[in-house]
């Protein structure tokens, strides 16, 4: 298990690094303008369906069912299930893809109403969307094969294949652009070609594992219906998040040109701590909570819930303060190259600060939701999610005009804060969440330490101006000093306030390193 976890972690981290490189190329070649906006809207549709059907909801339902049949009924029955699911999935996806290609002009009027007034941008959006839309068929099929490989404990190829998305995307931008009308066309074709490569690699890996999963003609067998029932709660939960993101995109197309791009780059940076901390905490907490509650160990479940909250807040609060304090230099250093100007970086940083304001809430939602799921309550988080989705829409409409590209991110953050507040109150009333005075004091002190760290970083920015010549280089040099400085200030303040025993923590780290060196010898 540890080997598989390490392999997936390494491939995931490499994918994130390549994804950052790909985004930097987007910024350099297309900037924050109508072409970038059109491409990002075109990618929104297949990416939305990928997240809805191809990843979380599908894998969460398929992998346990596949694994249980493999263990109880043997490889032949598990292979039959995979082939039948493959047939049903492909039939549904291909039908959806054909309809999407035919009605794409109408679809784009719904998800990008702001493009209609700008004829060339609307036409480009339709063209790019038709190029990228087949990716949803390919990537959802790839998710099924990946689920089979995970069920067979072949984790490495399932994780490594997804690198093709960023590798091929980078290659198409750098080398294929001269053969297409624009870099946006090249990037769009890169998306679809990457889907072909990912599915091909995974199919080859399945054959090498001795597991042929050629799709069978679609039939709604009892197991297929069971899979559909298991997928439904996940689809509803994921659908709320995806609808929120789609609302933000719809609103952004009604704002000045470039707003979609500014929000995209800001969100990509905000997703780094959110993806790492939120996903890790939510994924590991659910099975542990479920086990303790099933055994009647309620005190232990409360203790673990409290530790998870303490852990994510200790790491998320400084991330929030750091992104707010250093948002402008971070965005300028990472993206202000080529067509993406320093002003674009400054504007994107405004969106980043609005997203970062809700970062602790976004992470806490992923920590609190397992407390409902572990108790068999899958409906309450979904109901709260639908309420905050409506709130997000109202806030978007109220903030879009006065705040432009800052409005949708701020609306999302405020909706997330309301979401986590409601979830906390419901859990507290059900005695499913206990926060004693010590825990409250720790949160207050961690918040104070994070804010103080942010103030120090702002002061350093003011006292250390950078030369105008080669400004991004000097900004990068200053950032290289500010990031560790911020970390040191935060840790020292936690030590002084008694939240963290820094001396003991360093001693434990030293002993662990010594043990690893001894084991390596």
Buried (B, 14 or more C-beta within 10 A) or exposed (E): EEEBEEBBEEBBEBBBEBBBBBBBBBBBBBBBBBBBBBBBBBBBBBBBBBBBBBBBBBBBBBBEBBBEBBEEEEEEBBBBBBBBBBBBBBEBBEEBBEEBBEEBBEBBBEBBBBBBEBEEBBBBBBBBBBBBBBBBBBBBBBBBBBBBBBBBEBBBBBBBBBBBBBBBBBBBBEEBBEEBEBBBBBBBBBBBBBBBBBBBBBBEBBEEBEBEBEBBEBEEBEBBEEBBEBBEBBBBBBBBBBBBBBBBBBBBBBBEBBBBBBBBBBBBBBBBBBEBBBEBBBEEBBEBBBBBBEEEEEEBBBEBBBEBBBBBBBBBBBBBBBBBBBBBBBBBBBBBBBBBBBEBBBBBBBBBBBBBBBBBBBBBBBBBBBBBBBBEBBEBBBEBBBBBBEBBBEBBBEBBEEBBBBBBBBBBBBBBBBBBBBBBEBBEEEEBBBBEEEBEEBBEBBBBBBBBBBEBBBEBBEEEEBEEEEBBEBBBBBBEEBBEBBEEBBBBBBBEBEBBEEEEEEEEEEEEEEEEEEEEE
